[in-house]
Amino acid sequence: MKKVWAAKTLGEVLEKTETVNPAQSPSTEFDYIDVSSVSNSTFEIEETQRLKGKDAPSRARKLVRTNDIIFATIRPTLQRIAVVPAHLDRQVCSTGYFVLRPKQGIDHRFVFYSLFTEDFIGQMESLQKGASYPAVTDGDVRAQKIPVPPLAEQLRIVGLLDEAFEGIATAKTNAQKNLQNATALFESHLQFVFTQRGLGFNETTLGEVVEFVGGSQPPKSVFSKTKKADNIRLIQIRDYKSDKHIVFIPRALAKRFCNADDVMIGRYGPPLFQILRGIEGAYNVALMKAVPDEKRLSRDFLYYFLKHSAILEYVIYHSSRAAGQIGVTKETLEPYPIALPSPAEQKRIVETITHLETEIQRLAHLYEQKLASLEALKKSLLRQAFSGEL
């Protein structure tokens, strides 16, 4: 921060805001901004609820005005931050927001951008309290310091950030679209391959060529977080890609096993009907192994067949509903039709798919790197702006 810039708390640069009780005017309608109304990707108020005073929730208490900034104090690191547009002037937001109304001589967008700096977000992360719904208080937000240059300098910085962030937002949108298009291309190819019926294809059902083997559920009392010589990892749908929830069980209690080549199906969601490979250990009831008759159907062909969108739509529609949970059973899958080409043709089809998948993954990695670079650029610009280097 430049030495000539004053450092002030947000409380020093903000005006007091008003609270209201809509229930006192039961027939009067108002727009209600709840915590879910603000997008933490566009940083705009994307939707509101039109309510009558008599229907107002108890948290509808804070009056907002045009150019106020609202900052969600519940889960503050999610950055649900937005500027109140003119059409929501004198409407009502939840007490889950802190309302920032800058005093004269303080530009509202300068304050808005200050809430995205690493210093501010880092403070919110360290101050938040609560396990299920971590939150900070209005007082925590008021106490945060920001640099306050002269108004002309604030406006110059805001102009530069507005222009730069608009360009970054456009670049991010394009990268995200390209990433979605790449994924859609792969899914479209799978759909084309597995819905065609070539000459000589054998029409049958999954139940005729695949055995679906459900998992078993040992008692949680035998779960261990420590790997020992006499135990084995228990694969659960929530931890197959993560080390966070890994547990081990005694090998003697393990009943169903899978290895890296096996085709595994996630029976429950979200998302429902995940098709997995590359996992090893015992598996629980949330998973089901698809074991093909390999004289007629290769594991690789089965793996990609189960990933195409037509079968996903079928499974979602026909999934069983029990004990309040939607799940996939072998009875769901066994009647589904499959057209089997020759083993040699299956191999050729799989080679084409894996080549395309590798290329799609390469493109996805490039787009993800670009998105990460754009986020890093935003942080760098904010750091420069609020240290007087921009």
JOMO-V91279 format. One line per field, one symbol per residue. psi: psi as a letter, one per 30 degrees, with the letter a starting at -180 (. if undefined). burial: # if it has 9 or more other ideal C-beta (glycine too) atoms within 8 Angstrom, else .. A space follows every 50 residues. Layout:
psi=???
burial=???
This chain:
psi=kkffkkklleefgklklllljfffiffkllkkjlfffkkgefhljfklkj llefgklffifkkllkglkkjjfkifffhjklkklefgkgakllffkkkj jklkfkkefeeeefffleeeeeeeeffkkkeeikllleeeeefkklkjll eeeeeeeeeeeeeeeeeeeeeeeeeeeeeeeeeeeeeeeeeeegfljlkf kjkalefffkkjjllljlkffgkkfkklegllkjklefgfflfegklllk effkeklllffkjkkjflallkhkjllgkkallafflkkjjljfffklee eeeeefflfeeeeeeeegkljkhgkklklffeeefkkkjjlleeeeeeee eeeeeeeeeeeeeeeeeeeeeeeeeeeeeeeeeeegggf.
burial=....#..###..##..#....#.......######.###...#.#..#.. ###..#...######..#########..######...##.####.##### ##...############..##.###..#.....###...#####.####. ...##.##.###.##..#..##..##.##..##.###.###.##...... #..####.##.#.###.#...###......#######.##.....##### ...#.#.#...#######...######.#.####.#####.#...##### ######.#.###.###..##......####.###.#.####...###.## .###.##..#..##..##.##..#..###.########..
